[in-house]
Amino acid sequence: MDDERLWLVERTYTDKGLVSLVYATTDGERYLQKQRSMNMLNLVDVTAAVEADPDSLDDVEDDETREQYAGEATRMADERDPDDAV
């Protein structure tokens, strides 16, 4: 199965020096969460989109979250190229 494109929908900073990045499909149905250290982000760009194995994605359970992710992923897809640093 081909990889699926997901778009950045959420970036949360923790008090432990970590950044949580959430990428979602444009329909808001599926997502992938990544944890990165602040130090790592100084070395690697956060891109507008990532490609991921569909088997590694989680389902969005909450309707409100699904709508939020769909709106943000669609906006990001409309405004950015997948490799844009954001």
Residue pairs with C-beta under 8 A, 6 or more apart in sequence:
1 53
1 54
1 55
3 51
3 52
3 53
3 54
4 25
4 30
4 51
4 52
4 53
4 54
4 57
5 25
5 49
5 50
5 51
5 82
6 23
6 24
6 25
6 30
6 31
6 32
6 49
6 50
6 51
6 52
6 57
6 73
7 23
7 24
7 25
7 26
7 48
7 49
7 72
7 73
7 74
7 76
7 77
7 80
8 21
8 22
8 23
8 46
8 47
8 48
8 49
8 72
8 76
8 86
9 22
9 23
9 24
9 31
9 68
9 69
9 72
9 73
9 76
10 20
10 21
10 22
10 69
10 72
11 19
11 20
11 21
11 22
11 46
12 19
12 20
12 22
13 19
13 20
13 38
14 20
17 37
17 38
17 39
18 35
18 36
18 37
18 38
19 35
19 36
19 37
19 38
19 41
20 33
20 34
20 35
21 33
21 34
21 35
21 36
21 46
22 31
22 32
22 33
22 34
22 69
23 31
23 32
23 33
23 34
23 49
23 50
23 52
23 73
24 30
24 31
24 32
24 60
24 69
24 70
24 72
24 73
25 31
25 57
25 69
25 70
25 73
26 70
26 73
26 74
26 77
27 70
28 60
28 65
28 66
28 67
28 68
28 69
28 70
28 71
28 73
29 59
29 60
29 66
29 70
30 54
30 57
30 58
30 59
30 60
31 57
31 58
31 60
31 69
32 50
32 52
32 56
32 57
32 58
33 58
36 44
36 46
45 85
46 85
46 86
47 82
47 83
47 84
47 85
47 86
48 76
48 80
48 81
48 82
48 83
48 84
48 85
48 86
49 76
49 77
49 80
49 82
49 83
50 82
60 66
60 69
76 86
80 86
